Amino acid sequence: MVVTIVPRVESLASSGVLSIPKEYVRPQEELTSIGDIFEEEKKDEGPQVPTIDLRDIESDDPAVREKFRAELKRVASEWGVMHLVNHGIPDELIERVKKAGEEFFGLPIEEKEKYANDQTSGKIQGYGSKLANNASGQLEWEDYYFHLVFPEDKRDMTIWPNTPADYKVATEEYARVLRSLATRVLSALSACLGLEEDRLEKEVGGLEEMLLQMKINYYPKCPQPELALGVEAHTDVSALTFILHNMVPGLQLFYEGKWVTAKCVPNSIIMHIGDTIEILSNGKYKSILHRGLVNKEKVRISWAVFCEPPKEKIILKPLPELVTEAEPALFPPRTFTQHIEHKLFRRDNPEDEAKSSE
């Protein structure tokens, strides 16, 4: 068996190179919008990513609860991304998860390679870096660690790191409490659309079938951050995505025709509405285009958990209650796998976009 040797961005960054290889340089049309992330984060003028306080999500007072839902609906419809505060996940647990991830990425590369994935053979879980999968051979300035964390019976514990010692325990506990938070948010999002509160969760697989996939993104210092991206512009295919980070800015959202930099809000979790919920809501909720910038001063790490429907079991399409003559279905029926394939096909063949969406 031939194992593909993938160069790690961390190795490249620590080698002392002053200019990045051409595979990491973004196309000219993108370069004009890549600025200094620290300067961008300081800007207070213009739109800012909203903050949603979950304190009132299940209030016993109907008026308080309705006020919360109205604001959640507005933000999910206009932005599709938000800082969640008072989310109920203990700060101490979040710090343990972050410390464990930082310690894993602090291990020597040869130690991390023991957990390497092999994308060419379909083994996607584990330690990895992006392979060039498009015509331009474009690469991103990041390494990552990816694995399924919930449901428990679907996990492969053999690829979970043994070091640091707290990694497995902290990550298991975080996955459990995050799964509960996903239920609370999906219930509120359902109610905002006039649906039964358990409707969206059922549509994405429920407790047994909805998958939580964790991806720890490690963005090394970059000698030419004005030329590179940590992750290129995309929308998430998930239902919801929950993100922690090490308080180094980098996330940008494409809002009203401009890139908006997300502030670092202490004790918050960033949440994205993904394509899956955009489809089910018939476009009433928004899956926003976003990307990650890098810098030359600080390593950035983020912990993204993607809440995904099963790949084949469910047909994703706008819910019939949300389709009318005035508002026809905006998306054709597809399985989750077909949706992912459609996006990849469209990105690599832009001239075929019209044909691929028929």
N, C-alpha and C positions, 0 to 999 in steps of 0.2 A: 504494500500500500504506500502510495506517495503522499506525504503530508506536506501541505503548502506552508512554507516558511513566510510568515507575515512580518514585515518590519514594524516595530513598535514606535509610535510617535515619541514616547518617553525617551527611548534610546537616541533618537534623532535630536531631541531637545537638549539632552544632557551631553551630547557630543561636542557642543561648543560651536555648532554651525552659526554663521552670521546671516546667511541667506537661505531661505527654505527651498526645497526642490520644486521644480515647476509643477509637479502633480498636485501640489497643495495651493498653488496660486489660483485664485478665483478668476473667472472670465471678466473682461474689461467692464462690461455693463454692470457687474456687481460691485466692482471696486469703488465706484464713485459714492456708494452708500455706506461703506465700512469706515467708521470713525474710531476715535479713542473711547473705549467703553467706560473708563472712569470719568471722562469729561461728559459723556452722554448721560451717565447716571446722575450727575449733579444738576442737570437741567430740570427746572421746575415749571417752565412754560409749556403749554400744549397739553394734549391728553396724557393721563397717567393710568396705569393698570389699576382697576378698582379693587378695593378691599371689601370683603364680605365677612361680617361678624356672625358666626354660627350660633351665638348665644341664644337667639330666639327661634331657632329652626323648629323646635318642638314645644314652643310656649303653650301653656294652658289657656292663655288669653287669646281668643280668636282674632281680635283686632291687631295684637302684636304679631301674631303668626302671619296674618295676611300682609302686614306691612313688610315683614321679612321676605315673604314669597314674591311680592311685587318687585322688590329690589333685586332679588336673585334672578328673577325672570328677565328684568331689564339688562343686567350684566351678562347673563348667558346668551341673550339675543343680540346685544350690541357688540360685545367683546369676545365671549367664549373663553375667557381666561380671567382669573381673579386670585388675589391673595386671600386665603382663608385664615381667620384668626378665631380664637376661642373654639378650636376644632375638637378639643377633648382628648387629644393625644398627648400624654405627659411629656414635658420638655426633657425630662431625664432619659426617657426611652429614645427620643429623637437624638439626643446627644450620644447615646450608646451606639445607635445605628451609624451615625456619622463617624464616630471615633473608630468603629470596626472597619468601615469602608476605607477611611484614611490610612489605617494601619495596614490593611491588605495592599493598597497601592504603594505603601512605603516599603513593602518587601522587595528584595532584589528581583529583577526581571526574570531571572532563571527560575526563581521560586514561583512566580506568577504563571510562568509558562506551563507548569504542571497542570494548570486548569485551563489550558488553551482550548478554544473551540476550533472547529474545522468546517468553515462555511461551505467549502466545495463539496463536502460529503454530506451536507445537511445537518451537521452537529452544530447547532447555533448557540446552545447554552455554553457559558464559560467566559474565559478571558479572551478579548479579541480587539481587533482594529478593523476599520472599514476596508473592504476590498474594492478596487476600482470596478464598478459594475455599469458604467455607461461609456458612451462612445469617446468622451473626452478624457477618460481615465482619471477623473477628478477624485481627490482624496480629502478627508477632513482631519483637522488637527485634534484628534482625540484617540484614546484607548478606552476600553470599557469592560465591564463585567456584567453578564446578562444571565439571569436564571428565573425560572418560575418559582414563586413563593407561596401561592395559594391556588386551589385547595391543597390541603396537606397530602391527600392520597395521590396527587399528580406530580409531586415534587421528586426530583432526582437528587437525593442528598449526597451522592458520590461526587458531584461537581461543586458542592458548597465548600468554601475554604475551611480548612482545619485551623488555620492561623489568620487572624488572632482568635483566641479561645472564645471570646464573647460573640463572634460573628453570627454563628448559627442561632444562638439563644435570642440575641437582640433582634435579628432579622425575622425570626419566626413570630416573636411577640408583636413586632411592628406590623407584619402582614395581617395578623389576626385583628388588631385594632383598626387598621386601615380598611379592612374588608367591612367592618361595621360602619365606619364613616362613609364608605361608598354607598351602603344601603340607605343611610340617612339622607345623603345628597340626592340620590336617585329618586327617593320617595318625594322629596320636596320638588324636584324638577318635574316629576309626573303630575303632582298636584297643581303646579303652575300652568300646566297645559289642560287642566280640567279632566285629567285621567285618574283612574284608581291609583292610590299611592304606590302599589307594588307593580304597576304595569311595566315601567321601563326596565326594572330589574328582571322581571320575568322574560322580557324580550331579549335581554342580553345573556340569558343562561341561568339566572338565579344562583342560589348558594352552591349548587352542585357543579355548575358548568362554567360560570364566569371565571376567567383566569386572571390572576394578578402576576404580571411579569415585571421583575425589577431589573433596571439597567443603571448601573453606577457609571457615570460618564466622567472620565479623567482627562482634563484639558491642561497639558503641560504649558509652561511659559513658552511663548513663541517669539523668535527674534524679529519677525516681520508681521505683527498682528494685523497691520493695515492691508495685507495681501491674502489673508487666510480666513477660514471660518472653522469653528469647532464643530458645528453641525450646520449643514446647508438648509435653506428655507424649505419647510415642509409643513403639512398638517398631520396631526396624530391620527392613526387609523382606529385607535381605541374608542371605548365608550367614554371613559374619564381617564385622565392622567393626573397623578399627584406627585409633586416635585419638592424635594428638600435640596438645599445647597449650602455651601460653606461660606456664605455671605460675601462671595466675590461676584460682582455683576457680570453678566454675559448674555442673558436672555433678552431677545428683542422680538416684538410683535408687530406685524404689518397691519396697521390700523388707519383707516381713512387715507390710504395711499402713501403713508409714511411709516418708517421704522421707529417704534417707540421702545425705549429701554425700560425694562422692569426694575424698579427699585429693590433693594434688599430690605425686606420688612422683617424685623426680629420676631421669632416665635410664630412665624406663619408657614403655611404650606401653600405652594402655588398649585392651582387646579386648572387644567384645560378640559374643555368639552372636546371630545374627539369626533371623528367622522361618523362613527356608529350612532351616536346620539343625534348628530346633525341629520342623518338619514331618517332615523325613526321619527324625529320631530318635523320632518318635511321642510327642513331649513329654518324652522323657527328658532332653534338654537344654533350657534355658530361655532364651527371648528376653524380656529384662526391660524393663519400662516405665521410661522415663527422660525427663528434661527438662533444660533449661539455664536457670539464673538469671543475671541481670545485676547490675551494681553501678554506683555513681556515681563511683567513685574510679579504676578502671583499665579500660582496653580489654582485652577477652578475645578471643583468637584460638584456634581449634582447627582441626586438619587431619584430617578424617575420610576414610578410604578404605574404600569399600563393595565387598566381594567378592560379585558377583552372578551368578546363573545367566543363561543367555540367556533373552530374554523369552518366546519361543514354542516353542523346540525341545524343551524338557524338561517332562514332566509331574511336578510336585512332589506327592509323596504319601508317607505313612509307608513305610519299607522293609519288604518282606514278612517279613524275618527278625525284625523287631521288633514284629510284629502277631501276637497270639495270641487265643484265646477269652477268656482272662482280661484281656488288654490289647488290646481292639479298636482299630482305626484311629480316631484322634482328629480327623483332618483329611481332607476330601474331596480327590480329585485335582483339581489346577488348574495351569495354566501360571503362570509368574511374573507375567505381565501380569494374568491373572485374579485372582491373589492380591492384587495392588496395588489393582485395581478393587474387589474385595470389601471391602478395608479402608476405602477412601474412601467407598464406599456406606454401610457400616455406621456410620462416624463421622458422616456427614451425616444419616443416617436411623436414629437409635438405636432408634426404635420398630419398625424393620424388621429388627433384628438377627437375631431368630429365623428370619425367613423367608429372609434372605440367606445363612444358614449351612446351609440344607438342601441 
